Amino acid sequence: MSSVARPDPDELLARVEKEQAKSRRGHLKIFFGAAAGVGKTFAMLQAAHERRAENLDVIVGLVETHGRAETKALLEELEVLPPKQIEYRGTVLREFDLDAALKRRPSIILVDELAHTNAPGSRHPKRWQDIEELLDAGIDVYTALNVQHLESLNDDIGQIAGIRIWETVPDTVFEEADEVELVDLPPDELLLRLREGKVYLPQQAQEAIRNFFRKGNLIALRELALRQTAHRVDAQMLDYREDNAIREVWQVSERILVCIGPNTLAERLVRAGKRFAVSLRADWIVVYVETPELQRLPTEKRDAVLRVLRTAEQLGAETTTLSSPNLSEAIIKFSSERNVTKIMMGKPSRRGWRRFVLGSVVDTLIVEAHNINIYLLGSPHPHREEEEKLQLTTRRKEVLPGLLQRSKTRKKGYYLGYCWAVGVTLICAVLARLMHGSFEQSNLAMIFLLGVALIAARFGRGPSVLASVLGVLVFDFFFVTPFHSFAVSDTQYLVTLSAMLIVAMLISNLTANVRSQAKVAAHRERRAAVLYAMSKDLAAAESEAEIVRTAVRHMHVEFGSRNAILFPDANGRIIYPNERSIPESLAGADLSVAQWVFDHNEMAGQGTTTLPGTKAIYFPIDAGNTMLGVLVLEPVNLRRVFLPEQQKLLDTFLRLIAQALSRIRLADQAKTVQLQIETEGLRNSLLSSISHDLRTPLATIVGSASTLAEDDGSLKAEDKIELSRAIYDEARRMSNLVSNILDMARLDAGMIQLHKEWYPLEEIIGTVLTRFGNRTSDRQVKVTLPPGIPMIYVDAVMIEQVLTNLLENALRYTPAGSPLEITAEMSADWVEISLADRGPGIPAGLENRLFEKFYRLREETAQSGVGLGLAICLAIVAVHGGSIRAHNRAGGGAIFSFLLPHEHQPPEIVHEE
């Protein structure tokens, strides 16, 4: 039976939330194959017939038959959605009709060729994006895909087949599919189908056999398809094991775990693990478990482990560092999580009674690591390891004298703990002496145990062990009869002293472990706080300069280094940033090294195998498929950068920086695209309006002028006057149109300066009505102003333009002879001026759109203008600090009203006597 453990509550909650989100989406099934002609579409249609037989609503969105008779036969009994016809460069293209599919909303829809590129003018550029929208709408989708269309395999396919595949699908679409069915066909059978014309037409088939459909290509493509399917099955198996909290290893695919330690055998283990993984064609992982004892190792030994881990990465291994007080427990847990089938490690270093009493990791793994094969590697010479240790120590003493000084400092702190152990034991003895006679001896023993706990919490295991032994000896010497002797008169005291020593040792060990774990937890908490602070600051950054300043500052605090972020110019050449005012920034980086890192997407510089002679370390800032820049870091200590935990922190920093830069650049691109769309829309609207609204008056002017020019004396005087008046009216109309366009341009550019003065409102309204003259003669225009209304502080010419445009709009869109009303109301802070009519009113929801540039309510109106009149009103009122709105009037009609601020008191008029 499989060993089943209780799932972690947090993991269970995350899994439930993921399942809930997934349940709202449609299910995607991909029929996957190595090449065209293996039968993906045929298998998809057969599956559709099976679902239809289960009374499910199945339709065909789009299926490419490529002239295959058997495929056409399967289509006959299924409902087929009519394709969308798109005209492109004189050709009508058949595309999938996404809107029709969403409106039809079947249970399952078949959409062939997942990697297809849609015709220009479609909602999405790629068909897989259409399918994503269908899935979001809760519709299940069946589709087909060839292995060469996976984005991650693009370069490999190009190398194999010698051609570039332009239509690709992101791997995430394939990975997140609910079901993938492999449709496989041996290369010989596929070539036979190709020759028989069952894949392409005969002429195309011969061309395909000579190029893409060569047998070697088909074999390679088939292997890639099988591998992709196997990887997916492996991932599903791991998900199942995680969902069901299964810890027992399943022997389904080889995965090797190489366990290294701080010894000279580590490099040999890594090289042997590489050879083993290559021979088995298996994934391999190199792991280093850092226990509390290993955390106290000298710096040189931890650096040696770091070098081995980096060597393993260069050999293609995945490396990881675990922190745990129990080495064997950490290895077993990690092996179970990653489904490791083989573990490689060094032979036990303990021999004889020490191995029997203290045990070994190898023995524990053999007993507890079920279904995992253990491979042990020993030193070829028994004394080779000790000789290498001695040589290494001697060499470091000769080359690195600074390490000796640091070692002396550490030893001084090391001996200080033992001194405190002796001192605290003496203090406990004094306290016990004062309590002797008044308290039981068990209480006196507690005093010594308390001292052991204090020493363990402050100085660790070694001093606490000394305190334990000293405490038992002092207790025996001073407080157990016979006094002042280590002899014991009563045998029961042997049990007491033994128990006291064992309890003291346990307290010492447990307290030291807790102290070590607390130290590890504090480091992790600090790293989490650093990541949170940096991610928070990067999320708030609104420009690349802010991102650079934030990143440089945080990395300086964490790594103690000066650093800089370099970006390429338009030609892809790395240049120094314009922002050089950051105190922590690094100047003088080697641009040639940075350029190499940018071009090759590899780390270089000090401490690496590429250009190690440079003073700084150069890291690529990679955002998936795009190189964004280079981080240059000048470390004060290589260990602060290359320790496993620090390197992971730096990698996370780089990912956060890349994400922030991508976000800013995508936002800028979105703004640019939106601006281009708006600009294009305005240009099209302007051209459309001008072409329509200038053509009519120009036709009238040209016609009237030609009639006058060609007059042979037959025209009457009144006819000439009428033609001249028509020319004048249409020319004035053209002038107004051009004036509106120029006024709008000036307002948008902020080029209009207001000339505010105090004006009587009735005078402004009267001027506008006088200007309209005969145009309002057939209408009743009622003006209602409150008595004693003061003057207003405005640019009178501008406000007259607002009223003129509002009147023009009312005369254009209301029936002839209908009344108009102009009213004004005043408060302490505002003046509201309104124009009301009895026209057809404003359609619901369009009240705000009326004030958009080039928007016209009724396109069929010949005298509609270019749609700038109300937009100009909005701009003028906004310049005055006011607002304008439109709404329907009770009883029919519309009301346009604008508010102007009334900030100052008008000047007093002094009447001279």
HELIX and SHEET records of a PDB file:
HELIX    1   1 PRO A    9  SER A   23  1                                  15    
HELIX    2   2 LYS A   40  ALA A   53  1                                  14    
HELIX    3   3 ALA A   69  LEU A   75  1                                   7    
HELIX    4   4 LEU A   98  ARG A  104  1                                   7    
HELIX    5   5 ARG A  127  ASP A  136  1                                  10    
HELIX    6   6 VAL A  147  HIS A  149  5                                   3    
HELIX    7   7 GLU A  151  LEU A  153  5                                   3    
HELIX    8   8 ASN A  154  ALA A  161  1                                   8    
HELIX    9   9 ASP A  171  GLU A  175  1                                   5    
HELIX   10  10 PRO A  187  ARG A  195  1                                   9    
HELIX   11  11 PRO A  202  ARG A  210  1                                   9    
HELIX   12  12 LYS A  215  ASP A  243  1                                  29    
HELIX   13  13 LEU A  265  LEU A  280  1                                  16    
HELIX   14  14 PRO A  292  GLN A  295  1                                   4    
HELIX   15  15 THR A  299  GLN A  314  1                                  16    
HELIX   16  16 LEU A  327  GLU A  337  1                                  11    
HELIX   17  17 GLY A  352  LEU A  358  1                                   7    
HELIX   18  18 VAL A  361  GLU A  368  1                                   8    
HELIX   19  19 ARG A  384  VAL A  399  1                                  16    
HELIX   20  20 PRO A  401  MET A  435  1                                  35    
HELIX   21  21 GLN A  441  PHE A  459  1                                  19    
HELIX   22  22 ARG A  461  PHE A  479  1                                  19    
HELIX   23  23 GLN A  492  ALA A  540  1                                  49    
HELIX   24  24 GLU A  544  PHE A  559  1                                  16    
HELIX   25  25 LEU A  591  HIS A  600  1                                  10    
HELIX   26  26 ARG A  639  PHE A  642  1                                   4    
HELIX   27  27 PRO A  644  ASP A  693  1                                  50    
HELIX   28  28 ARG A  695  ALA A  709  1                                  15    
HELIX   29  29 ALA A  717  ALA A  749  1                                  33    
HELIX   30  30 LEU A  761  PHE A  772  1                                  12    
HELIX   31  31 GLY A  773  THR A  776  5                                   4    
HELIX   32  32 ALA A  796  TYR A  813  1                                  18    
HELIX   33  33 ARG A  849  PHE A  851  5                                   3    
HELIX   34  34 GLY A  869  VAL A  879  1                                  11    
SHEET    1   A 6 GLU A  79  VAL A  80  0                                        
SHEET    2   A 6 VAL A  58  LEU A  62  1                                        
SHEET    3   A 6 ILE A 108  VAL A 111  1                                        
SHEET    4   A 6 ASP A 140  ASN A 146  1                                        
SHEET    5   A 6 LEU A  28  GLY A  33  1                                        
SHEET    6   A 6 GLU A 179  LEU A 182  1                                        
SHEET    1   B 2 LYS A  84  TYR A  88  0                                        
SHEET    2   B 2 THR A  91  GLU A  95 -1                                        
SHEET    1   C 5 GLU A 318  SER A 323  0                                        
SHEET    2   C 5 ASP A 283  GLU A 290  1                                        
SHEET    3   C 5 ARG A 255  ILE A 260  1                                        
SHEET    4   C 5 LYS A 342  GLY A 346  1                                        
SHEET    5   C 5 ASN A 373  LEU A 377  1                                        
SHEET    1   D 5 ILE A 574  ILE A 575  0                                        
SHEET    2   D 5 ARG A 562  PRO A 568 -1                                        
SHEET    3   D 5 THR A 626  GLU A 634 -1                                        
SHEET    4   D 5 ILE A 617  ALA A 623 -1                                        
SHEET    5   D 5 ALA A 604  GLY A 605 -1                                        
SHEET    1   E 2 GLU A 757  TYR A 759  0                                        
SHEET    2   E 2 ILE A 792  VAL A 794 -1                                        
SHEET    1   F 5 VAL A 781  THR A 784  0                                        
SHEET    2   F 5 LEU A 820  MET A 826  1                                        
SHEET    3   F 5 TRP A 830  ASP A 837 -1                                        
SHEET    4   F 5 ALA A 894  PRO A 901 -1                                        
SHEET    5   F 5 SER A 883  ASN A 888 -1                                        
END                                                                             
